[in-house]
């Protein structure tokens, strides 16, 4: 299990625990359950890289303790 922190820079930080072989879409579903927003509206970024839903966290080299930027579209 890894723990990822998502920050929307508006005061809301979300900590999510998931497996490294989960997809970004699975991570969005976990974030949506905690924030109350729909998973389709969530966009996850790191600098200028927008993460695609069908790729696993291992493939993006997302590790334990990483911070991701959380945006709503």
Secondary structure, DSSP 8 states (H G I E B T S, - for coil): -EEEEEE-SSS-EEEEEE-TTSBHHHHHHHHHHHH-S-GGGEEEEETTEE--TTSBTTTTT--TT-EEEEEE-
